[in-house]
Amino acid sequence: MRKEFTLDEIEKLEKEFEANRDSFEPISTSELMEFKKEIAESAKQRQISLKIANSDLESVKARASEKGLKYQSVIKALIHQYATGKITI
């Protein structure tokens, strides 16, 4: 089953990756198969276009930047959490 990450967990993983990028070792066959499965799943993603208030977009960009995240990743995570019932409006 696919693990769901919070924004804080994503930030931590990104920072850990950057700090250790030169010391990676090969992964196991089972890990490779799981990775390939995730890639196949991500290929099913669709691109969308949204019209939102400029002030909302600037706020999202600023907050994402404070956490060292891309604003698109934040928006994607929020949509996913809403779609899976983890947050409500």
HTML snippet that shows the backbone in 3Dmol.js (N, CA, C, O; Angstrom):
<script src="https://3Dmol.org/build/3Dmol-min.js"></script>
<div id="view" style="width:600px;height:400px;position:relative"></div>
<script>
const pdb = `
ATOM      1  N   MET A   1       0.831  -1.184   0.000  1.00  0.00           N
ATOM      2  CA  MET A   1       0.000   0.000   0.000  1.00  0.00           C
ATOM      3  C   MET A   1       0.876   1.248   0.000  1.00  0.00           C
ATOM      4  O   MET A   1       1.941   1.265   0.617  1.00  0.00           O
ATOM      5  N   ARG A   2       0.436   2.268  -0.678  1.00  0.00           N
ATOM      6  CA  ARG A   2       1.177   3.507  -0.831  1.00  0.00           C
ATOM      7  C   ARG A   2       1.100   4.351   0.439  1.00  0.00           C
ATOM      8  O   ARG A   2       0.016   4.576   0.978  1.00  0.00           O
ATOM      9  N   LYS A   3       2.257   4.816   0.913  1.00  0.00           N
ATOM     10  CA  LYS A   3       2.291   5.660   2.113  1.00  0.00           C
ATOM     11  C   LYS A   3       1.939   7.087   1.745  1.00  0.00           C
ATOM     12  O   LYS A   3       2.417   7.621   0.744  1.00  0.00           O
ATOM     13  N   GLU A   4       1.106   7.693   2.557  1.00  0.00           N
ATOM     14  CA  GLU A   4       0.749   9.100   2.385  1.00  0.00           C
ATOM     15  C   GLU A   4       1.678   9.933   3.266  1.00  0.00           C
ATOM     16  O   GLU A   4       1.856   9.622   4.444  1.00  0.00           O
ATOM     17  N   PHE A   5       2.265  10.977   2.711  1.00  0.00           N
ATOM     18  CA  PHE A   5       3.183  11.829   3.441  1.00  0.00           C
ATOM     19  C   PHE A   5       2.541  13.173   3.754  1.00  0.00           C
ATOM     20  O   PHE A   5       1.804  13.728   2.940  1.00  0.00           O
ATOM     21  N   THR A   6       2.830  13.686   4.943  1.00  0.00           N
ATOM     22  CA  THR A   6       2.405  15.041   5.288  1.00  0.00           C
ATOM     23  C   THR A   6       3.404  16.013   4.672  1.00  0.00           C
ATOM     24  O   THR A   6       4.483  15.612   4.235  1.00  0.00           O
ATOM     25  N   LEU A   7       3.044  17.283   4.640  1.00  0.00           N
ATOM     26  CA  LEU A   7       3.959  18.281   4.095  1.00  0.00           C
ATOM     27  C   LEU A   7       5.252  18.341   4.897  1.00  0.00           C
ATOM     28  O   LEU A   7       6.325  18.515   4.319  1.00  0.00           O
ATOM     29  N   ASP A   8       5.169  18.202   6.215  1.00  0.00           N
ATOM     30  CA  ASP A   8       6.373  18.208   7.051  1.00  0.00           C
ATOM     31  C   ASP A   8       7.264  17.011   6.740  1.00  0.00           C
ATOM     32  O   ASP A   8       8.488  17.141   6.709  1.00  0.00           O
ATOM     33  N   GLU A   9       6.658  15.843   6.507  1.00  0.00           N
ATOM     34  CA  GLU A   9       7.439  14.652   6.158  1.00  0.00           C
ATOM     35  C   GLU A   9       8.120  14.825   4.807  1.00  0.00           C
ATOM     36  O   GLU A   9       9.266  14.412   4.626  1.00  0.00           O
ATOM     37  N   ILE A  10       7.414  15.435   3.858  1.00  0.00           N
ATOM     38  CA  ILE A  10       8.000  15.682   2.540  1.00  0.00           C
ATOM     39  C   ILE A  10       9.189  16.621   2.663  1.00  0.00           C
ATOM     40  O   ILE A  10      10.238  16.390   2.062  1.00  0.00           O
ATOM     41  N   GLU A  11       9.019  17.682   3.445  1.00  0.00           N
ATOM     42  CA  GLU A  11      10.106  18.629   3.657  1.00  0.00           C
ATOM     43  C   GLU A  11      11.320  17.928   4.268  1.00  0.00           C
ATOM     44  O   GLU A  11      12.448  18.143   3.826  1.00  0.00           O
ATOM     45  N   LYS A  12      11.093  17.098   5.277  1.00  0.00           N
ATOM     46  CA  LYS A  12      12.180  16.380   5.939  1.00  0.00           C
ATOM     47  C   LYS A  12      12.896  15.454   4.951  1.00  0.00           C
ATOM     48  O   LYS A  12      14.125  15.393   4.935  1.00  0.00           O
ATOM     49  N   LEU A  13      12.129  14.736   4.130  1.00  0.00           N
ATOM     50  CA  LEU A  13      12.721  13.835   3.142  1.00  0.00           C
ATOM     51  C   LEU A  13      13.547  14.600   2.112  1.00  0.00           C
ATOM     52  O   LEU A  13      14.631  14.154   1.735  1.00  0.00           O
ATOM     53  N   GLU A  14      13.048  15.740   1.657  1.00  0.00           N
ATOM     54  CA  GLU A  14      13.788  16.545   0.686  1.00  0.00           C
ATOM     55  C   GLU A  14      15.108  17.038   1.270  1.00  0.00           C
ATOM     56  O   GLU A  14      16.142  16.993   0.604  1.00  0.00           O
ATOM     57  N   LYS A  15      15.071  17.508   2.512  1.00  0.00           N
ATOM     58  CA  LYS A  15      16.298  17.989   3.155  1.00  0.00           C
ATOM     59  C   LYS A  15      17.286  16.844   3.379  1.00  0.00           C
ATOM     60  O   LYS A  15      18.491  17.014   3.192  1.00  0.00           O
ATOM     61  N   GLU A  16      16.775  15.680   3.778  1.00  0.00           N
ATOM     62  CA  GLU A  16      17.626  14.507   3.984  1.00  0.00           C
ATOM     63  C   GLU A  16      18.275  14.084   2.668  1.00  0.00           C
ATOM     64  O   GLU A  16      19.454  13.733   2.633  1.00  0.00           O
ATOM     65  N   PHE A  17      17.501  14.120   1.596  1.00  0.00           N
ATOM     66  CA  PHE A  17      18.029  13.769   0.282  1.00  0.00           C
ATOM     67  C   PHE A  17      19.176  14.697  -0.096  1.00  0.00           C
ATOM     68  O   PHE A  17      20.243  14.240  -0.507  1.00  0.00           O
ATOM     69  N   GLU A  18      18.953  16.000   0.045  1.00  0.00           N
ATOM     70  CA  GLU A  18      19.984  16.968  -0.310  1.00  0.00           C
ATOM     71  C   GLU A  18      21.250  16.778   0.525  1.00  0.00           C
ATOM     72  O   GLU A  18      22.359  16.890   0.001  1.00  0.00           O
ATOM     73  N   ALA A  19      21.094  16.492   1.806  1.00  0.00           N
ATOM     74  CA  ALA A  19      22.242  16.338   2.696  1.00  0.00           C
ATOM     75  C   ALA A  19      23.043  15.073   2.403  1.00  0.00           C
ATOM     76  O   ALA A  19      24.248  15.031   2.652  1.00  0.00           O
ATOM     77  N   ASN A  20      22.380  14.039   1.873  1.00  0.00           N
ATOM     78  CA  ASN A  20      23.037  12.743   1.693  1.00  0.00           C
ATOM     79  C   ASN A  20      23.165  12.300   0.241  1.00  0.00           C
ATOM     80  O   ASN A  20      23.459  11.134  -0.024  1.00  0.00           O
ATOM     81  N   ARG A  21      22.953  13.193  -0.681  1.00  0.00           N
ATOM     82  CA  ARG A  21      22.887  12.801  -2.090  1.00  0.00           C
ATOM     83  C   ARG A  21      24.152  12.115  -2.608  1.00  0.00           C
ATOM     84  O   ARG A  21      24.065  11.336  -3.557  1.00  0.00           O
ATOM     85  N   ASP A  22      25.307  12.371  -2.030  1.00  0.00           N
ATOM     86  CA  ASP A  22      26.549  11.764  -2.513  1.00  0.00           C
ATOM     87  C   ASP A  22      26.862  10.418  -1.869  1.00  0.00           C
ATOM     88  O   ASP A  22      27.861   9.790  -2.220  1.00  0.00           O
ATOM     89  N   SER A  23      26.033   9.964  -0.938  1.00  0.00           N
ATOM     90  CA  SER A  23      26.338   8.721  -0.228  1.00  0.00           C
ATOM     91  C   SER A  23      25.280   7.641  -0.424  1.00  0.00           C
ATOM     92  O   SER A  23      25.168   6.731   0.398  1.00  0.00           O
ATOM     93  N   PHE A  24      24.501   7.729  -1.504  1.00  0.00           N
ATOM     94  CA  PHE A  24      23.468   6.721  -1.737  1.00  0.00           C
ATOM     95  C   PHE A  24      24.064   5.386  -2.152  1.00  0.00           C
ATOM     96  O   PHE A  24      25.108   5.336  -2.802  1.00  0.00           O
ATOM     97  N   GLU A  25      23.391   4.300  -1.769  1.00  0.00           N
ATOM     98  CA  GLU A  25      23.796   2.944  -2.128  1.00  0.00           C
ATOM     99  C   GLU A  25      22.681   2.297  -2.936  1.00  0.00           C
ATOM    100  O   GLU A  25      21.534   2.739  -2.871  1.00  0.00           O
ATOM    101  N   PRO A  26      23.004   1.250  -3.701  1.00  0.00           N
ATOM    102  CA  PRO A  26      21.969   0.572  -4.494  1.00  0.00           C
ATOM    103  C   PRO A  26      20.832   0.057  -3.606  1.00  0.00           C
ATOM    104  O   PRO A  26      21.039  -0.288  -2.443  1.00  0.00           O
ATOM    105  N   ILE A  27      19.621   0.014  -4.187  1.00  0.00           N
ATOM    106  CA  ILE A  27      18.466  -0.476  -3.441  1.00  0.00           C
ATOM    107  C   ILE A  27      18.207  -1.942  -3.755  1.00  0.00           C
ATOM    108  O   ILE A  27      18.712  -2.473  -4.744  1.00  0.00           O
ATOM    109  N   SER A  28      17.423  -2.586  -2.913  1.00  0.00           N
ATOM    110  CA  SER A  28      17.097  -4.000  -3.109  1.00  0.00           C
ATOM    111  C   SER A  28      16.139  -4.167  -4.282  1.00  0.00           C
ATOM    112  O   SER A  28      15.523  -3.205  -4.740  1.00  0.00           O
ATOM    113  N   THR A  29      16.023  -5.396  -4.756  1.00  0.00           N
ATOM    114  CA  THR A  29      15.118  -5.698  -5.860  1.00  0.00           C
ATOM    115  C   THR A  29      13.680  -5.370  -5.497  1.00  0.00           C
ATOM    116  O   THR A  29      12.943  -4.827  -6.321  1.00  0.00           O
ATOM    117  N   SER A  30      13.270  -5.692  -4.274  1.00  0.00           N
ATOM    118  CA  SER A  30      11.891  -5.399  -3.865  1.00  0.00           C
ATOM    119  C   SER A  30      11.641  -3.893  -3.821  1.00  0.00           C
ATOM    120  O   SER A  30      10.565  -3.429  -4.200  1.00  0.00           O
ATOM    121  N   GLU A  31      12.628  -3.134  -3.362  1.00  0.00           N
ATOM    122  CA  GLU A  31      12.486  -1.680  -3.345  1.00  0.00           C
ATOM    123  C   GLU A  31      12.417  -1.127  -4.767  1.00  0.00           C
ATOM    124  O   GLU A  31      11.662  -0.195  -5.043  1.00  0.00           O
ATOM    125  N   LEU A  32      13.206  -1.707  -5.661  1.00  0.00           N
ATOM    126  CA  LEU A  32      13.186  -1.286  -7.057  1.00  0.00           C
ATOM    127  C   LEU A  32      11.820  -1.549  -7.681  1.00  0.00           C
ATOM    128  O   LEU A  32      11.295  -0.709  -8.412  1.00  0.00           O
ATOM    129  N   MET A  33      11.249  -2.711  -7.395  1.00  0.00           N
ATOM    130  CA  MET A  33       9.934  -3.052  -7.939  1.00  0.00           C
ATOM    131  C   MET A  33       8.868  -2.085  -7.414  1.00  0.00           C
ATOM    132  O   MET A  33       7.987  -1.668  -8.166  1.00  0.00           O
ATOM    133  N   GLU A  34       8.943  -1.735  -6.146  1.00  0.00           N
ATOM    134  CA  GLU A  34       7.994  -0.785  -5.560  1.00  0.00           C
ATOM    135  C   GLU A  34       8.148   0.592  -6.213  1.00  0.00           C
ATOM    136  O   GLU A  34       7.164   1.277  -6.490  1.00  0.00           O
ATOM    137  N   PHE A  35       9.390   0.975  -6.450  1.00  0.00           N
ATOM    138  CA  PHE A  35       9.668   2.254  -7.098  1.00  0.00           C
ATOM    139  C   PHE A  35       9.089   2.275  -8.513  1.00  0.00           C
ATOM    140  O   PHE A  35       8.486   3.266  -8.925  1.00  0.00           O
ATOM    141  N   LYS A  36       9.270   1.193  -9.249  1.00  0.00           N
ATOM    142  CA  LYS A  36       8.719   1.098 -10.605  1.00  0.00           C
ATOM    143  C   LYS A  36       7.197   1.184 -10.582  1.00  0.00           C
ATOM    144  O   LYS A  36       6.585   1.787 -11.463  1.00  0.00           O
ATOM    145  N   LYS A  37       6.599   0.579  -9.571  1.00  0.00           N
ATOM    146  CA  LYS A  37       5.145   0.634  -9.417  1.00  0.00           C
ATOM    147  C   LYS A  37       4.686   2.075  -9.183  1.00  0.00           C
ATOM    148  O   LYS A  37       3.686   2.514  -9.752  1.00  0.00           O
ATOM    149  N   GLU A  38       5.415   2.800  -8.350  1.00  0.00           N
ATOM    150  CA  GLU A  38       5.084   4.201  -8.078  1.00  0.00           C
ATOM    151  C   GLU A  38       5.218   5.049  -9.343  1.00  0.00           C
ATOM    152  O   GLU A  38       4.401   5.937  -9.588  1.00  0.00           O
ATOM    153  N   ILE A  39       6.239   4.776 -10.137  1.00  0.00           N
ATOM    154  CA  ILE A  39       6.426   5.517 -11.388  1.00  0.00           C
ATOM    155  C   ILE A  39       5.257   5.270 -12.329  1.00  0.00           C
ATOM    156  O   ILE A  39       4.733   6.201 -12.940  1.00  0.00           O
ATOM    157  N   ALA A  40       4.853   4.015 -12.441  1.00  0.00           N
ATOM    158  CA  ALA A  40       3.717   3.679 -13.302  1.00  0.00           C
ATOM    159  C   ALA A  40       2.458   4.388 -12.829  1.00  0.00           C
ATOM    160  O   ALA A  40       1.668   4.868 -13.643  1.00  0.00           O
ATOM    161  N   GLU A  41       2.271   4.455 -11.527  1.00  0.00           N
ATOM    162  CA  GLU A  41       1.094   5.129 -10.970  1.00  0.00           C
ATOM    163  C   GLU A  41       1.144   6.628 -11.255  1.00  0.00           C
ATOM    164  O   GLU A  41       0.124   7.237 -11.575  1.00  0.00           O
ATOM    165  N   SER A  42       2.323   7.216 -11.138  1.00  0.00           N
ATOM    166  CA  SER A  42       2.435   8.662 -11.366  1.00  0.00           C
ATOM    167  C   SER A  42       2.204   9.018 -12.829  1.00  0.00           C
ATOM    168  O   SER A  42       1.820  10.147 -13.135  1.00  0.00           O
ATOM    169  N   ALA A  43       2.432   8.076 -13.731  1.00  0.00           N
ATOM    170  CA  ALA A  43       2.179   8.325 -15.149  1.00  0.00           C
ATOM    171  C   ALA A  43       0.695   8.516 -15.418  1.00  0.00           C
ATOM    172  O   ALA A  43       0.319   9.045 -16.464  1.00  0.00           O
ATOM    173  N   LYS A  44      -0.143   8.095 -14.494  1.00  0.00           N
ATOM    174  CA  LYS A  44      -1.589   8.225 -14.640  1.00  0.00           C
ATOM    175  C   LYS A  44      -2.085   9.602 -14.201  1.00  0.00           C
ATOM    176  O   LYS A  44      -3.284   9.873 -14.269  1.00  0.00           O
ATOM    177  N   GLN A  45      -1.192  10.461 -13.759  1.00  0.00           N
ATOM    178  CA  GLN A  45      -1.589  11.781 -13.289  1.00  0.00           C
ATOM    179  C   GLN A  45      -1.980  12.664 -14.468  1.00  0.00           C
ATOM    180  O   GLN A  45      -1.508  12.481 -15.591  1.00  0.00           O
ATOM    181  N   ARG A  46      -2.856  13.627 -14.183  1.00  0.00           N
ATOM    182  CA  ARG A  46      -3.317  14.551 -15.210  1.00  0.00           C
ATOM    183  C   ARG A  46      -2.953  15.977 -14.834  1.00  0.00           C
ATOM    184  O   ARG A  46      -2.915  16.336 -13.657  1.00  0.00           O
ATOM    185  N   GLN A  47      -2.692  16.769 -15.835  1.00  0.00           N
ATOM    186  CA  GLN A  47      -2.413  18.183 -15.632  1.00  0.00           C
ATOM    187  C   GLN A  47      -3.729  18.946 -15.701  1.00  0.00           C
ATOM    188  O   GLN A  47      -4.574  18.666 -16.551  1.00  0.00           O
ATOM    189  N   ILE A  48      -3.898  19.919 -14.794  1.00  0.00           N
ATOM    190  CA  ILE A  48      -5.109  20.741 -14.797  1.00  0.00           C
ATOM    191  C   ILE A  48      -4.718  22.214 -14.783  1.00  0.00           C
ATOM    192  O   ILE A  48      -3.571  22.564 -14.509  1.00  0.00           O
ATOM    193  N   SER A  49      -5.677  23.054 -15.077  1.00  0.00           N
ATOM    194  CA  SER A  49      -5.480  24.499 -15.033  1.00  0.00           C
ATOM    195  C   SER A  49      -6.515  25.080 -14.077  1.00  0.00           C
ATOM    196  O   SER A  49      -7.696  24.742 -14.154  1.00  0.00           O
ATOM    197  N   LEU A  50      -6.075  25.950 -13.183  1.00  0.00           N
ATOM    198  CA  LEU A  50      -6.969  26.566 -12.201  1.00  0.00           C
ATOM    199  C   LEU A  50      -6.857  28.079 -12.273  1.00  0.00           C
ATOM    200  O   LEU A  50      -5.780  28.626 -12.506  1.00  0.00           O
ATOM    201  N   LYS A  51      -7.974  28.741 -12.071  1.00  0.00           N
ATOM    202  CA  LYS A  51      -7.961  30.191 -11.914  1.00  0.00           C
ATOM    203  C   LYS A  51      -8.235  30.475 -10.445  1.00  0.00           C
ATOM    204  O   LYS A  51      -9.293  30.131  -9.918  1.00  0.00           O
ATOM    205  N   ILE A  52      -7.261  31.112  -9.788  1.00  0.00           N
ATOM    206  CA  ILE A  52      -7.416  31.458  -8.374  1.00  0.00           C
ATOM    207  C   ILE A  52      -6.980  32.907  -8.181  1.00  0.00           C
ATOM    208  O   ILE A  52      -6.281  33.477  -9.018  1.00  0.00           O
ATOM    209  N   ALA A  53      -7.398  33.479  -7.084  1.00  0.00           N
ATOM    210  CA  ALA A  53      -7.023  34.864  -6.784  1.00  0.00           C
ATOM    211  C   ALA A  53      -5.506  34.975  -6.674  1.00  0.00           C
ATOM    212  O   ALA A  53      -4.851  34.115  -6.086  1.00  0.00           O
ATOM    213  N   ASN A  54      -4.962  36.037  -7.241  1.00  0.00           N
ATOM    214  CA  ASN A  54      -3.525  36.256  -7.196  1.00  0.00           C
ATOM    215  C   ASN A  54      -3.015  36.280  -5.757  1.00  0.00           C
ATOM    216  O   ASN A  54      -1.936  35.761  -5.471  1.00  0.00           O
ATOM    217  N   SER A  55      -3.786  36.881  -4.854  1.00  0.00           N
ATOM    218  CA  SER A  55      -3.354  36.959  -3.450  1.00  0.00           C
ATOM    219  C   SER A  55      -3.261  35.568  -2.821  1.00  0.00           C
ATOM    220  O   SER A  55      -2.365  35.307  -2.019  1.00  0.00           O
ATOM    221  N   ASP A  56      -4.191  34.671  -3.185  1.00  0.00           N
ATOM    222  CA  ASP A  56      -4.137  33.297  -2.670  1.00  0.00           C
ATOM    223  C   ASP A  56      -2.889  32.586  -3.179  1.00  0.00           C
ATOM    224  O   ASP A  56      -2.191  31.916  -2.418  1.00  0.00           O
ATOM    225  N   LEU A  57      -2.616  32.740  -4.473  1.00  0.00           N
ATOM    226  CA  LEU A  57      -1.440  32.086  -5.050  1.00  0.00           C
ATOM    227  C   LEU A  57      -0.161  32.608  -4.406  1.00  0.00           C
ATOM    228  O   LEU A  57       0.733  31.828  -4.075  1.00  0.00           O
ATOM    229  N   GLU A  58      -0.070  33.915  -4.228  1.00  0.00           N
ATOM    230  CA  GLU A  58       1.128  34.488  -3.612  1.00  0.00           C
ATOM    231  C   GLU A  58       1.294  34.007  -2.171  1.00  0.00           C
ATOM    232  O   GLU A  58       2.416  33.768  -1.725  1.00  0.00           O
ATOM    233  N   SER A  59       0.194  33.865  -1.448  1.00  0.00           N
ATOM    234  CA  SER A  59       0.262  33.352  -0.073  1.00  0.00           C
ATOM    235  C   SER A  59       0.744  31.907  -0.049  1.00  0.00           C
ATOM    236  O   SER A  59       1.577  31.538   0.779  1.00  0.00           O
ATOM    237  N   VAL A  60       0.217  31.091  -0.961  1.00  0.00           N
ATOM    238  CA  VAL A  60       0.643  29.687  -1.035  1.00  0.00           C
ATOM    239  C   VAL A  60       2.123  29.617  -1.386  1.00  0.00           C
ATOM    240  O   VAL A  60       2.868  28.849  -0.778  1.00  0.00           O
ATOM    241  N   LYS A  61       2.553  30.405  -2.354  1.00  0.00           N
ATOM    242  CA  LYS A  61       3.971  30.414  -2.739  1.00  0.00           C
ATOM    243  C   LYS A  61       4.863  30.799  -1.558  1.00  0.00           C
ATOM    244  O   LYS A  61       5.892  30.168  -1.314  1.00  0.00           O
ATOM    245  N   ALA A  62       4.459  31.841  -0.830  1.00  0.00           N
ATOM    246  CA  ALA A  62       5.264  32.311   0.304  1.00  0.00           C
ATOM    247  C   ALA A  62       5.344  31.258   1.401  1.00  0.00           C
ATOM    248  O   ALA A  62       6.420  30.993   1.938  1.00  0.00           O
ATOM    249  N   ARG A  63       4.206  30.661   1.731  1.00  0.00           N
ATOM    250  CA  ARG A  63       4.193  29.650   2.800  1.00  0.00           C
ATOM    251  C   ARG A  63       4.982  28.413   2.385  1.00  0.00           C
ATOM    252  O   ARG A  63       5.696  27.831   3.201  1.00  0.00           O
ATOM    253  N   ALA A  64       4.859  28.013   1.133  1.00  0.00           N
ATOM    254  CA  ALA A  64       5.606  26.852   0.646  1.00  0.00           C
ATOM    255  C   ALA A  64       7.101  27.139   0.681  1.00  0.00           C
ATOM    256  O   ALA A  64       7.897  26.293   1.088  1.00  0.00           O
ATOM    257  N   SER A  65       7.471  28.328   0.254  1.00  0.00           N
ATOM    258  CA  SER A  65       8.882  28.717   0.246  1.00  0.00           C
ATOM    259  C   SER A  65       9.477  28.703   1.653  1.00  0.00           C
ATOM    260  O   SER A  65      10.624  28.298   1.838  1.00  0.00           O
ATOM    261  N   GLU A  66       8.702  29.144   2.643  1.00  0.00           N
ATOM    262  CA  GLU A  66       9.168  29.122   4.035  1.00  0.00           C
ATOM    263  C   GLU A  66       9.525  27.713   4.485  1.00  0.00           C
ATOM    264  O   GLU A  66      10.418  27.521   5.310  1.00  0.00           O
ATOM    265  N   LYS A  67       8.816  26.726   3.933  1.00  0.00           N
ATOM    266  CA  LYS A  67       9.052  25.326   4.292  1.00  0.00           C
ATOM    267  C   LYS A  67      10.045  24.657   3.344  1.00  0.00           C
ATOM    268  O   LYS A  67      10.377  23.486   3.524  1.00  0.00           O
ATOM    269  N   GLY A  68      10.520  25.388   2.337  1.00  0.00           N
ATOM    270  CA  GLY A  68      11.444  24.810   1.374  1.00  0.00           C
ATOM    271  C   GLY A  68      10.759  23.887   0.382  1.00  0.00           C
ATOM    272  O   GLY A  68      11.387  22.976  -0.158  1.00  0.00           O
ATOM    273  N   LEU A  69       9.472  24.117   0.138  1.00  0.00           N
ATOM    274  CA  LEU A  69       8.692  23.272  -0.764  1.00  0.00           C
ATOM    275  C   LEU A  69       8.299  24.047  -2.013  1.00  0.00           C
ATOM    276  O   LEU A  69       8.283  25.278  -2.017  1.00  0.00           O
ATOM    277  N   LYS A  70       7.984  23.313  -3.065  1.00  0.00           N
ATOM    278  CA  LYS A  70       7.437  23.924  -4.267  1.00  0.00           C
ATOM    279  C   LYS A  70       5.944  24.137  -4.043  1.00  0.00           C
ATOM    280  O   LYS A  70       5.262  23.276  -3.488  1.00  0.00           O
ATOM    281  N   TYR A  71       5.448  25.282  -4.476  1.00  0.00           N
ATOM    282  CA  TYR A  71       4.033  25.573  -4.223  1.00  0.00           C
ATOM    283  C   TYR A  71       3.112  24.595  -4.937  1.00  0.00           C
ATOM    284  O   TYR A  71       2.022  24.304  -4.446  1.00  0.00           O
ATOM    285  N   GLN A  72       3.541  24.078  -6.103  1.00  0.00           N
ATOM    286  CA  GLN A  72       2.718  23.099  -6.813  1.00  0.00           C
ATOM    287  C   GLN A  72       2.558  21.828  -5.985  1.00  0.00           C
ATOM    288  O   GLN A  72       1.489  21.217  -5.982  1.00  0.00           O
ATOM    289  N   SER A  73       3.612  21.431  -5.286  1.00  0.00           N
ATOM    290  CA  SER A  73       3.551  20.237  -4.435  1.00  0.00           C
ATOM    291  C   SER A  73       2.581  20.439  -3.279  1.00  0.00           C
ATOM    292  O   SER A  73       1.869  19.516  -2.885  1.00  0.00           O
ATOM    293  N   VAL A  74       2.559  21.657  -2.739  1.00  0.00           N
ATOM    294  CA  VAL A  74       1.639  21.962  -1.641  1.00  0.00           C
ATOM    295  C   VAL A  74       0.196  21.875  -2.133  1.00  0.00           C
ATOM    296  O   VAL A  74      -0.649  21.262  -1.481  1.00  0.00           O
ATOM    297  N   ILE A  75      -0.085  22.487  -3.280  1.00  0.00           N
ATOM    298  CA  ILE A  75      -1.442  22.456  -3.834  1.00  0.00           C
ATOM    299  C   ILE A  75      -1.851  21.022  -4.144  1.00  0.00           C
ATOM    300  O   ILE A  75      -2.977  20.619  -3.855  1.00  0.00           O
ATOM    301  N   LYS A  76      -0.943  20.256  -4.729  1.00  0.00           N
ATOM    302  CA  LYS A  76      -1.225  18.846  -5.050  1.00  0.00           C
ATOM    303  C   LYS A  76      -1.534  18.057  -3.777  1.00  0.00           C
ATOM    304  O   LYS A  76      -2.475  17.264  -3.750  1.00  0.00           O
ATOM    305  N   ALA A  77      -0.743  18.273  -2.723  1.00  0.00           N
ATOM    306  CA  ALA A  77      -0.964  17.557  -1.461  1.00  0.00           C
ATOM    307  C   ALA A  77      -2.312  17.927  -0.845  1.00  0.00           C
ATOM    308  O   ALA A  77      -3.012  17.064  -0.314  1.00  0.00           O
ATOM    309  N   LEU A  78      -2.673  19.199  -0.915  1.00  0.00           N
ATOM    310  CA  LEU A  78      -3.966  19.632  -0.377  1.00  0.00           C
ATOM    311  C   LEU A  78      -5.130  18.999  -1.134  1.00  0.00           C
ATOM    312  O   LEU A  78      -6.097  18.542  -0.525  1.00  0.00           O
ATOM    313  N   ILE A  79      -5.038  18.973  -2.455  1.00  0.00           N
ATOM    314  CA  ILE A  79      -6.092  18.349  -3.260  1.00  0.00           C
ATOM    315  C   ILE A  79      -6.197  16.866  -2.931  1.00  0.00           C
ATOM    316  O   ILE A  79      -7.299  16.332  -2.801  1.00  0.00           O
ATOM    317  N   HIS A  80      -5.052  16.200  -2.795  1.00  0.00           N
ATOM    318  CA  HIS A  80      -5.067  14.765  -2.475  1.00  0.00           C
ATOM    319  C   HIS A  80      -5.691  14.514  -1.103  1.00  0.00           C
ATOM    320  O   HIS A  80      -6.493  13.594  -0.938  1.00  0.00           O
ATOM    321  N   GLN A  81      -5.321  15.328  -0.128  1.00  0.00           N
ATOM    322  CA  GLN A  81      -5.885  15.152   1.214  1.00  0.00           C
ATOM    323  C   GLN A  81      -7.389  15.380   1.212  1.00  0.00           C
ATOM    324  O   GLN A  81      -8.118  14.684   1.919  1.00  0.00           O
ATOM    325  N   TYR A  82      -7.861  16.333   0.437  1.00  0.00           N
ATOM    326  CA  TYR A  82      -9.308  16.561   0.331  1.00  0.00           C
ATOM    327  C   TYR A  82      -9.976  15.378  -0.371  1.00  0.00           C
ATOM    328  O   TYR A  82     -11.024  14.902   0.065  1.00  0.00           O
ATOM    329  N   ALA A  83      -9.366  14.908  -1.456  1.00  0.00           N
ATOM    330  CA  ALA A  83      -9.938  13.799  -2.231  1.00  0.00           C
ATOM    331  C   ALA A  83     -10.034  12.513  -1.417  1.00  0.00           C
ATOM    332  O   ALA A  83     -10.943  11.709  -1.628  1.00  0.00           O
ATOM    333  N   THR A  84      -9.103  12.318  -0.492  1.00  0.00           N
ATOM    334  CA  THR A  84      -9.099  11.098   0.320  1.00  0.00           C
ATOM    335  C   THR A  84      -9.811  11.276   1.659  1.00  0.00           C
ATOM    336  O   THR A  84      -9.786  10.378   2.500  1.00  0.00           O
ATOM    337  N   GLY A  85     -10.443  12.428   1.860  1.00  0.00           N
ATOM    338  CA  GLY A  85     -11.228  12.656   3.069  1.00  0.00           C
ATOM    339  C   GLY A  85     -10.424  13.014   4.302  1.00  0.00           C
ATOM    340  O   GLY A  85     -10.963  13.003   5.409  1.00  0.00           O
ATOM    341  N   LYS A  86      -9.146  13.333   4.141  1.00  0.00           N
ATOM    342  CA  LYS A  86      -8.319  13.671   5.298  1.00  0.00           C
ATOM    343  C   LYS A  86      -8.552  15.099   5.765  1.00  0.00           C
ATOM    344  O   LYS A  86      -8.303  15.423   6.926  1.00  0.00           O
ATOM    345  N   ILE A  87      -9.030  15.956   4.862  1.00  0.00           N
ATOM    346  CA  ILE A  87      -9.436  17.307   5.230  1.00  0.00           C
ATOM    347  C   ILE A  87     -10.797  17.570   4.600  1.00  0.00           C
ATOM    348  O   ILE A  87     -11.152  16.964   3.589  1.00  0.00           O
ATOM    349  N   THR A  88     -11.546  18.472   5.202  1.00  0.00           N
ATOM    350  CA  THR A  88     -12.857  18.832   4.660  1.00  0.00           C
ATOM    351  C   THR A  88     -12.949  20.341   4.513  1.00  0.00           C
ATOM    352  O   THR A  88     -12.154  21.088   5.084  1.00  0.00           O
ATOM    353  N   ILE A  89     -13.916  20.765   3.752  1.00  0.00           N
ATOM    354  CA  ILE A  89     -14.145  22.200   3.547  1.00  0.00           C
ATOM    355  C   ILE A  89     -15.471  22.551   4.186  1.00  0.00           C
ATOM    356  O   ILE A  89     -15.888  23.708   4.147  1.00  0.00           O
TER     357      ILE A  89
END
`;
const viewer = $3Dmol.createViewer("view");
viewer.addModel(pdb, "pdb");
viewer.setStyle({}, {cartoon: {color: "spectrum"}});
viewer.zoomTo();
viewer.render();
</script>
